[in-house]
Amino acid sequence: MSVTASASQSGPEAADRRPSFDALRALVADDMAKVNETIIREMHSPVALIPQLAGHIVASGGKRLRPMLTLAAAGLVGYEGSRHIDLAACVEFIHTATLLHDDVVDESNLRRGKDTANAVWGNQASVLVGDFLFSRAFQLMVADGSLKVLKILSDASAVIAEGEVHQLVTTNDIETTEAAYLQVIESKTAVLFAAASQIGAVVAERPESEERALESFGRNLGVAFQLVDDVLDYSAQQEALGKTVGDDFREGKMTLPVILAYAAGDAEERAFWSRVIGDMEQDEGDLAFAQALMAKHGTLAKSLNRARDYAEAAHRDLDLFAPTAHRRAMEEVIDFCVDRAY
Amino acid sequence: MSVTASASQSGPEAADRRPSFDALRALVADDMAKVNETIIREMHSPVALIPQLAGHIVASGGKRLRPMLTLAAAGLVGYEGSRHIDLAACVEFIHTATLLHDDVVDESNLRRGKDTANAVWGNQASVLVGDFLFSRAFQLMVADGSLKVLKILSDASAVIAEGEVHQLVTTNDIETTEAAYLQVIESKTAVLFAAASQIGAVVAERPESEERALESFGRNLGVAFQLVDDVLDYSAQQEALGKTVGDDFREGKMTLPVILAYAAGDAEERAFWSRVIGDMEQDEGDLAFAQALMAKHGTLAKSLNRARDYAEAAHRDLDLFAPTAHRRAMEEVIDFCVDRAY
């Protein structure tokens, strides 16, 4: 039941020493303080609403996982300069812009009532401040002056947008395939993890092989991370902990637990999925019934198995690097991303 | 009554030979055909909704004014390469992304019912396809490889977003000053005109003075263009021609005709403006009454005078350049931008 071979002592059964972000957070703490300074400085604008709204989301207690990957990768390859600081802030700005744009409420979809930026300031402000942060990220990259970094992050941004649109068109499409789903999460999530990690090797001017390994590490970690996120959204344990579940269900998103349950279901079950996801006709008790069907077919466990495959691939990607404290901390982050599902 | 000295024969009184885009359009026709090829090629994506939605807005019969400025400026300075083609497409993509994001309907503002992309495909798709086009613009710039161009257009993008947010916070703010309004339109409109024009000199590696002159030309033209746009939105002539007027009024936007009418109004008139713009309590007949107040105080004419000042400054910016066919065509575009108000 251990998550991976290299993390056997920190597997889910070792409840007193579960994998966490703590080691990596400690290793990059000084750098992250500088990243936060850059973030605060660069989200400034004479238009006061911009730092207000951006501050709401930037300061909302996110894990800063993506910029942390840039800092971690730079540390892993022994980078001694300072370019990774501003570029890590770029990565966070792109992520934040994506979050702001993700939370825009559709005209036809005014049901969600979370305390997102758009709920407080409206759709338009969220969109425009997202645009500002996105532009500011490119300004920072231009100031850094590397066309290679600009290529990595503009390519990533285009793929992210493609992935988000792809997700939009698979939403409520009960026939969405597992391949399409994997393509969506690779585009919308994993590509930024990959770019964030790769940049650490780029600023250090490390060999192409290290760049590729870090890019692959980020990509595999990102897919694992998103798979686990999608499982957690149906998790009974999360529910027991008082966390919100069912967001994806209520939005009719086609995530792997649903795709696998639909594929394994009989005619009656498929009719259920078509009604609640395809037609968005959801009644009380439907989420619980969806969870029961997932339990019946073991689709959360199967989805987690898939996540573990990607986590193991991420581990292999790190084999190229010397077994430093940075590498161990990054390995623990891989394990954490999967372990949090238990 | 002529628009500018240098355009006396094409002033509004010469009804048989009014200034138009035609001369410039003809001069850059071959280049523009290539720009359109780039646009079609670069908005492609395996996610079919992206070219569908982007095509809707890209093909919606816009004047392609901004990319035309890049082509015109390149022609003006005698550029003989081909970099201006893709960069003109970048400018159009950034503009299109802005349009898509502009049209996102606010949660609190579901009244507008125009046939915009967001009305057809929803807010989320409009936002995400805008993000895609924006990212694609940066990919094209990276492929071009000029950090200078990247700086010009990332700076412009950040200022545009700032201007859009600034406009948002002045909307319904009846105390908005003329200075704040000019800052908004310079940021949201003129900066992209300026960048588009400047790039023509940058690709041709012309002296700094020509770059600055073209940047200033674009900026002045952009302010004049937006001032006239804002006048047209209250124009009785436009109404007589069957065009929609009152969009800004219905959205509570603080444009110069309103700002000047509020400043010149007595207590009763100010109460009217506070109700219809500040509180957005609009009844039938209010738009007509607003137009009557503008006529009474001559605020459309005053706004047009301001536009003419900027147009004249744009003319002066072109004095630096040899009196070629390109320069004459660009001068006619300046005159057209103001003349269309008559």
Interface residues (C-beta under 8 A of the other chain):
Chain A: S45 P46 V47 A48 L49 I50 A97 T98 H101 V104 V105 D106 E107 S108 N109 L110 N118 A119 G122 N123 Q124 A125 V127 L128 V129 D131 F132 F134 S135 R136 F138 Q139 M141 V142 G145 L147 L150 K151 S154 D155 S157 A158 I160 A161 E162 E164 V165 H166 L168 V169
Chain B: S45 P46 V47 A48 L49 I50 A97 T98 H101 V104 V105 D106 E107 S108 N109 L110 N118 A119 G122 N123 Q124 A125 V127 L128 V129 D131 F132 F134 S135 R136 F138 Q139 M141 V142 G145 L147 L150 K151 S154 D155 S157 A158 I160 A161 E162 E164 V165 H166 L168 V169
